[in-house]
Amino acid sequence: MDEPKKPEPDYGSTLVWSNDDERNVKMLLAKFGGNPTEALKRFFTSAGGTDYQYARSLSVRFASRFGMTEVEFMKLYRRWRRGTL
């Protein structure tokens, strides 16, 4: 008899509140095959549709961990807000 599968944590939703950014960013990226665009899409959605000011503070905190500049992070955020990401 197969044991029930344990649910996988949603690293996109826990990342914003985490104090272990590096580990959780790596896990989120791994979940999406290393694709930072897809990982950020989940991250933005899980963060509850952040406003611009909050997204700006997240860019300072996370952009380099996703392997990009703060400007690139915000460009992806704006594309996500428009629904084109």
C-alpha positions as CSV (number, residue, x, y, z in Angstrom):
1,M,0.0,0.0,0.0
2,D,1.4,3.4,-1.0
3,E,1.9,6.0,1.7
4,P,0.2,9.3,1.1
5,K,2.4,11.9,-0.5
6,K,3.4,14.7,1.9
7,P,2.6,18.1,0.5
8,E,5.5,20.1,-0.8
9,P,6.0,23.5,0.8
10,D,5.3,26.5,-1.5
11,Y,8.6,28.3,-1.3
12,G,7.1,31.2,-3.2
13,S,4.7,32.0,-0.4
14,T,7.1,31.3,2.5
15,L,10.0,33.2,1.0
16,V,8.7,36.7,1.8
17,W,8.5,35.9,5.5
18,S,11.6,33.8,5.7
19,N,14.8,34.6,7.5
20,D,16.7,32.1,5.3
21,D,16.5,33.8,1.9
22,E,19.4,32.1,0.2
23,R,18.2,28.5,0.9
24,N,14.6,29.3,0.0
25,V,15.5,31.1,-3.2
26,K,17.6,28.1,-4.2
27,M,14.6,25.8,-3.5
28,L,12.2,28.0,-5.4
29,L,14.5,28.2,-8.4
30,A,15.0,24.4,-8.3
31,K,11.3,23.9,-8.3
32,F,11.1,25.8,-11.6
33,G,14.1,24.2,-13.2
34,G,16.4,27.2,-12.5
35,N,14.2,29.6,-14.5
36,P,14.2,32.9,-12.5
37,T,11.2,34.3,-14.5
38,E,8.9,31.4,-13.6
39,A,10.2,31.4,-10.0
40,L,9.5,35.2,-9.7
41,K,6.1,34.7,-11.2
42,R,5.3,32.3,-8.3
43,F,7.0,34.6,-5.9
44,F,5.0,37.7,-6.9
45,T,1.7,35.7,-6.9
46,S,2.4,34.2,-3.5
47,A,3.4,37.5,-2.0
48,G,-0.2,38.6,-2.5
49,G,0.1,41.0,-5.4
50,T,2.5,43.4,-3.8
51,D,2.3,47.1,-4.5
52,Y,5.1,48.9,-6.2
53,Q,6.7,50.2,-3.1
54,Y,6.8,46.8,-1.4
55,A,8.1,45.2,-4.6
56,R,10.9,47.8,-4.6
57,S,11.9,46.7,-1.1
58,L,11.8,43.1,-2.2
59,S,14.0,43.9,-5.2
60,V,16.7,45.2,-2.8
61,R,16.4,42.1,-0.7
62,F,16.1,39.4,-3.4
63,A,17.3,40.6,-6.8
64,S,20.9,39.4,-6.4
65,R,19.7,36.1,-5.0
66,F,17.8,35.5,-8.2
67,G,20.9,36.4,-10.2
68,M,19.7,39.8,-11.5
69,T,19.9,43.5,-10.8
70,E,17.2,45.4,-9.0
71,V,16.2,47.0,-12.2
72,E,15.8,43.6,-13.9
73,F,13.7,42.4,-10.9
74,M,11.4,45.4,-11.2
75,K,11.1,45.0,-14.9
76,L,9.8,41.5,-14.3
77,Y,7.5,42.8,-11.5
78,R,6.0,45.3,-13.9
79,R,5.5,42.7,-16.6
80,W,3.8,40.4,-14.0
81,R,1.5,43.3,-12.9
82,R,0.5,43.8,-16.5
83,G,-0.1,40.0,-17.0
84,T,2.6,39.6,-19.6
85,L,5.1,37.6,-17.6
